[in-house]
Amino acid sequence: MVMDAARVLAQQIADSTEYREYAAAKEALNYSDSAMALVKEYRRMQVAIQMGAMAGTSVSADDMQRFSQISSLLYGGTDTSRYLMAELQLQRMMGEVFKLLTDAADIRYDIPGVS
């Protein structure tokens, strides 16, 4: 019964506005190898910065400047900005779903941006 409900939820997520917008933005971005490479580098640097912050190590000024430049390029571009914003909206929705499920199971996780 629970798995049947999970399958229904999975289909509803696939049919959601958030997912459809994300999929369309991703498809548009797939036509540009340079944009995809920039998104991958942005993500790599983002994870490295976050891991460094969690480990208590500082990031070099050069790395922070490069990350800032890549961020400006991505959020300044129409397709890349659309993709990143759509992904953020989908992640937010998925976080809210995850919170509902973990609350039902009495498991507590702190998810940033989800109350």
Biotite code that builds the C-alpha atoms (Angstrom):
import biotite.structure as struc

atoms = struc.array([
    struc.Atom([0.000, 0.000, 0.000], chain_id="A", res_id=1, res_name="MET", atom_name="CA", element="C"),
    struc.Atom([2.773, 2.454, 0.893], chain_id="A", res_id=2, res_name="VAL", atom_name="CA", element="C"),
    struc.Atom([4.666, 1.612, -2.286], chain_id="A", res_id=3, res_name="MET", atom_name="CA", element="C"),
    struc.Atom([1.522, 2.176, -4.350], chain_id="A", res_id=4, res_name="ASP", atom_name="CA", element="C"),
    struc.Atom([1.184, 5.630, -2.797], chain_id="A", res_id=5, res_name="ALA", atom_name="CA", element="C"),
    struc.Atom([4.877, 6.267, -3.494], chain_id="A", res_id=6, res_name="ALA", atom_name="CA", element="C"),
    struc.Atom([4.369, 5.372, -7.163], chain_id="A", res_id=7, res_name="ARG", atom_name="CA", element="C"),
    struc.Atom([1.415, 7.767, -7.356], chain_id="A", res_id=8, res_name="VAL", atom_name="CA", element="C"),
    struc.Atom([3.519, 10.489, -5.718], chain_id="A", res_id=9, res_name="LEU", atom_name="CA", element="C"),
    struc.Atom([6.382, 9.822, -8.137], chain_id="A", res_id=10, res_name="ALA", atom_name="CA", element="C"),
    struc.Atom([4.010, 10.267, -11.074], chain_id="A", res_id=11, res_name="GLN", atom_name="CA", element="C"),
    struc.Atom([2.591, 13.463, -9.567], chain_id="A", res_id=12, res_name="GLN", atom_name="CA", element="C"),
    struc.Atom([6.124, 14.831, -9.193], chain_id="A", res_id=13, res_name="ILE", atom_name="CA", element="C"),
    struc.Atom([6.867, 13.959, -12.831], chain_id="A", res_id=14, res_name="ALA", atom_name="CA", element="C"),
    struc.Atom([3.648, 15.759, -13.830], chain_id="A", res_id=15, res_name="ASP", atom_name="CA", element="C"),
    struc.Atom([4.304, 18.807, -11.641], chain_id="A", res_id=16, res_name="SER", atom_name="CA", element="C"),
    struc.Atom([4.921, 22.287, -12.969], chain_id="A", res_id=17, res_name="THR", atom_name="CA", element="C"),
    struc.Atom([8.244, 22.375, -11.126], chain_id="A", res_id=18, res_name="GLU", atom_name="CA", element="C"),
    struc.Atom([9.507, 19.222, -12.811], chain_id="A", res_id=19, res_name="TYR", atom_name="CA", element="C"),
    struc.Atom([8.215, 20.148, -16.269], chain_id="A", res_id=20, res_name="ARG", atom_name="CA", element="C"),
    struc.Atom([9.934, 23.546, -16.069], chain_id="A", res_id=21, res_name="GLU", atom_name="CA", element="C"),
    struc.Atom([13.156, 21.915, -14.867], chain_id="A", res_id=22, res_name="TYR", atom_name="CA", element="C"),
    struc.Atom([13.086, 19.309, -17.658], chain_id="A", res_id=23, res_name="ALA", atom_name="CA", element="C"),
    struc.Atom([12.446, 21.960, -20.319], chain_id="A", res_id=24, res_name="ALA", atom_name="CA", element="C"),
    struc.Atom([15.229, 24.187, -18.989], chain_id="A", res_id=25, res_name="ALA", atom_name="CA", element="C"),
    struc.Atom([17.625, 21.243, -18.827], chain_id="A", res_id=26, res_name="LYS", atom_name="CA", element="C"),
    struc.Atom([16.757, 20.225, -22.383], chain_id="A", res_id=27, res_name="GLU", atom_name="CA", element="C"),
    struc.Atom([17.447, 23.750, -23.636], chain_id="A", res_id=28, res_name="ALA", atom_name="CA", element="C"),
    struc.Atom([20.773, 23.782, -21.804], chain_id="A", res_id=29, res_name="LEU", atom_name="CA", element="C"),
    struc.Atom([21.816, 20.411, -23.275], chain_id="A", res_id=30, res_name="ASN", atom_name="CA", element="C"),
    struc.Atom([22.282, 22.081, -26.658], chain_id="A", res_id=31, res_name="TYR", atom_name="CA", element="C"),
    struc.Atom([25.219, 24.111, -25.339], chain_id="A", res_id=32, res_name="SER", atom_name="CA", element="C"),
    struc.Atom([28.327, 22.160, -24.378], chain_id="A", res_id=33, res_name="ASP", atom_name="CA", element="C"),
    struc.Atom([29.976, 25.292, -22.996], chain_id="A", res_id=34, res_name="SER", atom_name="CA", element="C"),
    struc.Atom([26.984, 26.131, -20.787], chain_id="A", res_id=35, res_name="ALA", atom_name="CA", element="C"),
    struc.Atom([26.829, 22.576, -19.436], chain_id="A", res_id=36, res_name="MET", atom_name="CA", element="C"),
    struc.Atom([30.575, 22.626, -18.763], chain_id="A", res_id=37, res_name="ALA", atom_name="CA", element="C"),
    struc.Atom([30.174, 25.898, -16.885], chain_id="A", res_id=38, res_name="LEU", atom_name="CA", element="C"),
    struc.Atom([27.311, 24.486, -14.803], chain_id="A", res_id=39, res_name="VAL", atom_name="CA", element="C"),
    struc.Atom([29.443, 21.422, -13.954], chain_id="A", res_id=40, res_name="LYS", atom_name="CA", element="C"),
    struc.Atom([32.369, 23.607, -12.914], chain_id="A", res_id=41, res_name="GLU", atom_name="CA", element="C"),
    struc.Atom([30.029, 25.775, -10.842], chain_id="A", res_id=42, res_name="TYR", atom_name="CA", element="C"),
    struc.Atom([28.701, 22.702, -9.043], chain_id="A", res_id=43, res_name="ARG", atom_name="CA", element="C"),
    struc.Atom([32.193, 21.309, -8.482], chain_id="A", res_id=44, res_name="ARG", atom_name="CA", element="C"),
    struc.Atom([33.349, 24.577, -6.965], chain_id="A", res_id=45, res_name="MET", atom_name="CA", element="C"),
    struc.Atom([30.143, 24.946, -4.931], chain_id="A", res_id=46, res_name="GLN", atom_name="CA", element="C"),
    struc.Atom([30.640, 21.520, -3.353], chain_id="A", res_id=47, res_name="VAL", atom_name="CA", element="C"),
    struc.Atom([34.335, 22.222, -2.684], chain_id="A", res_id=48, res_name="ALA", atom_name="CA", element="C"),
    struc.Atom([33.473, 25.505, -0.961], chain_id="A", res_id=49, res_name="ILE", atom_name="CA", element="C"),
    struc.Atom([30.708, 23.908, 1.107], chain_id="A", res_id=50, res_name="GLN", atom_name="CA", element="C"),
    struc.Atom([32.924, 20.984, 2.107], chain_id="A", res_id=51, res_name="MET", atom_name="CA", element="C"),
    struc.Atom([35.682, 23.402, 3.072], chain_id="A", res_id=52, res_name="GLY", atom_name="CA", element="C"),
    struc.Atom([33.268, 25.409, 5.188], chain_id="A", res_id=53, res_name="ALA", atom_name="CA", element="C"),
    struc.Atom([32.059, 22.260, 6.935], chain_id="A", res_id=54, res_name="MET", atom_name="CA", element="C"),
    struc.Atom([35.659, 21.183, 7.565], chain_id="A", res_id=55, res_name="ALA", atom_name="CA", element="C"),
    struc.Atom([36.552, 24.633, 8.861], chain_id="A", res_id=56, res_name="GLY", atom_name="CA", element="C"),
    struc.Atom([39.067, 25.370, 6.124], chain_id="A", res_id=57, res_name="THR", atom_name="CA", element="C"),
    struc.Atom([39.102, 28.585, 4.191], chain_id="A", res_id=58, res_name="SER", atom_name="CA", element="C"),
    struc.Atom([38.836, 28.814, 0.429], chain_id="A", res_id=59, res_name="VAL", atom_name="CA", element="C"),
    struc.Atom([41.524, 30.696, -1.452], chain_id="A", res_id=60, res_name="SER", atom_name="CA", element="C"),
    struc.Atom([40.699, 34.174, -2.668], chain_id="A", res_id=61, res_name="ALA", atom_name="CA", element="C"),
    struc.Atom([41.363, 33.019, -6.233], chain_id="A", res_id=62, res_name="ASP", atom_name="CA", element="C"),
    struc.Atom([38.842, 30.174, -5.924], chain_id="A", res_id=63, res_name="ASP", atom_name="CA", element="C"),
    struc.Atom([36.229, 32.497, -4.428], chain_id="A", res_id=64, res_name="MET", atom_name="CA", element="C"),
    struc.Atom([36.795, 35.022, -7.203], chain_id="A", res_id=65, res_name="GLN", atom_name="CA", element="C"),
    struc.Atom([36.499, 32.299, -9.861], chain_id="A", res_id=66, res_name="ARG", atom_name="CA", element="C"),
    struc.Atom([33.316, 30.978, -8.220], chain_id="A", res_id=67, res_name="PHE", atom_name="CA", element="C"),
    struc.Atom([31.875, 34.491, -8.147], chain_id="A", res_id=68, res_name="SER", atom_name="CA", element="C"),
    struc.Atom([32.715, 35.029, -11.814], chain_id="A", res_id=69, res_name="GLN", atom_name="CA", element="C"),
    struc.Atom([31.156, 31.718, -12.852], chain_id="A", res_id=70, res_name="ILE", atom_name="CA", element="C"),
    struc.Atom([28.055, 32.518, -10.766], chain_id="A", res_id=71, res_name="SER", atom_name="CA", element="C"),
    struc.Atom([27.713, 35.886, -12.489], chain_id="A", res_id=72, res_name="SER", atom_name="CA", element="C"),
    struc.Atom([28.027, 34.276, -15.904], chain_id="A", res_id=73, res_name="LEU", atom_name="CA", element="C"),
    struc.Atom([25.473, 31.575, -15.108], chain_id="A", res_id=74, res_name="LEU", atom_name="CA", element="C"),
    struc.Atom([22.880, 33.804, -13.490], chain_id="A", res_id=75, res_name="TYR", atom_name="CA", element="C"),
    struc.Atom([23.397, 36.430, -16.173], chain_id="A", res_id=76, res_name="GLY", atom_name="CA", element="C"),
    struc.Atom([22.655, 33.981, -18.974], chain_id="A", res_id=77, res_name="GLY", atom_name="CA", element="C"),
    struc.Atom([19.050, 33.339, -19.937], chain_id="A", res_id=78, res_name="THR", atom_name="CA", element="C"),
    struc.Atom([19.186, 29.558, -20.376], chain_id="A", res_id=79, res_name="ASP", atom_name="CA", element="C"),
    struc.Atom([21.576, 28.882, -17.501], chain_id="A", res_id=80, res_name="THR", atom_name="CA", element="C"),
    struc.Atom([19.693, 31.137, -15.105], chain_id="A", res_id=81, res_name="SER", atom_name="CA", element="C"),
    struc.Atom([16.385, 29.531, -16.089], chain_id="A", res_id=82, res_name="ARG", atom_name="CA", element="C"),
    struc.Atom([17.886, 26.074, -15.509], chain_id="A", res_id=83, res_name="TYR", atom_name="CA", element="C"),
    struc.Atom([19.401, 26.887, -12.107], chain_id="A", res_id=84, res_name="LEU", atom_name="CA", element="C"),
    struc.Atom([16.237, 28.603, -10.887], chain_id="A", res_id=85, res_name="MET", atom_name="CA", element="C"),
    struc.Atom([14.025, 25.733, -12.106], chain_id="A", res_id=86, res_name="ALA", atom_name="CA", element="C"),
    struc.Atom([16.318, 23.253, -10.399], chain_id="A", res_id=87, res_name="GLU", atom_name="CA", element="C"),
    struc.Atom([16.123, 25.261, -7.179], chain_id="A", res_id=88, res_name="LEU", atom_name="CA", element="C"),
    struc.Atom([12.303, 25.253, -7.299], chain_id="A", res_id=89, res_name="GLN", atom_name="CA", element="C"),
    struc.Atom([12.244, 21.488, -7.904], chain_id="A", res_id=90, res_name="LEU", atom_name="CA", element="C"),
    struc.Atom([14.693, 20.898, -5.053], chain_id="A", res_id=91, res_name="GLN", atom_name="CA", element="C"),
    struc.Atom([12.583, 23.070, -2.757], chain_id="A", res_id=92, res_name="ARG", atom_name="CA", element="C"),
    struc.Atom([9.456, 21.078, -3.596], chain_id="A", res_id=93, res_name="MET", atom_name="CA", element="C"),
    struc.Atom([11.318, 17.788, -3.118], chain_id="A", res_id=94, res_name="MET", atom_name="CA", element="C"),
    struc.Atom([12.610, 19.042, 0.243], chain_id="A", res_id=95, res_name="GLY", atom_name="CA", element="C"),
    struc.Atom([9.066, 19.775, 1.367], chain_id="A", res_id=96, res_name="GLU", atom_name="CA", element="C"),
    struc.Atom([7.960, 16.290, 0.278], chain_id="A", res_id=97, res_name="VAL", atom_name="CA", element="C"),
    struc.Atom([10.909, 14.734, 2.100], chain_id="A", res_id=98, res_name="PHE", atom_name="CA", element="C"),
    struc.Atom([10.041, 16.699, 5.239], chain_id="A", res_id=99, res_name="LYS", atom_name="CA", element="C"),
    struc.Atom([6.440, 15.452, 5.141], chain_id="A", res_id=100, res_name="LEU", atom_name="CA", element="C"),
    struc.Atom([7.659, 11.873, 4.823], chain_id="A", res_id=101, res_name="LEU", atom_name="CA", element="C"),
    struc.Atom([10.268, 12.123, 7.569], chain_id="A", res_id=102, res_name="THR", atom_name="CA", element="C"),
    struc.Atom([7.795, 13.850, 9.887], chain_id="A", res_id=103, res_name="ASP", atom_name="CA", element="C"),
    struc.Atom([5.326, 10.997, 9.317], chain_id="A", res_id=104, res_name="ALA", atom_name="CA", element="C"),
    struc.Atom([8.053, 8.518, 10.267], chain_id="A", res_id=105, res_name="ALA", atom_name="CA", element="C"),
    struc.Atom([9.117, 10.668, 13.247], chain_id="A", res_id=106, res_name="ASP", atom_name="CA", element="C"),
    struc.Atom([12.592, 11.117, 11.778], chain_id="A", res_id=107, res_name="ILE", atom_name="CA", element="C"),
    struc.Atom([14.037, 14.595, 12.153], chain_id="A", res_id=108, res_name="ARG", atom_name="CA", element="C"),
    struc.Atom([16.257, 16.198, 9.518], chain_id="A", res_id=109, res_name="TYR", atom_name="CA", element="C"),
    struc.Atom([17.059, 19.857, 9.247], chain_id="A", res_id=110, res_name="ASP", atom_name="CA", element="C"),
    struc.Atom([16.497, 20.831, 5.632], chain_id="A", res_id=111, res_name="ILE", atom_name="CA", element="C"),
    struc.Atom([17.565, 24.399, 4.793], chain_id="A", res_id=112, res_name="PRO", atom_name="CA", element="C"),
    struc.Atom([14.695, 26.498, 3.484], chain_id="A", res_id=113, res_name="GLY", atom_name="CA", element="C"),
    struc.Atom([11.994, 24.027, 4.581], chain_id="A", res_id=114, res_name="VAL", atom_name="CA", element="C"),
    struc.Atom([10.110, 24.783, 7.768], chain_id="A", res_id=115, res_name="SER", atom_name="CA", element="C"),
])
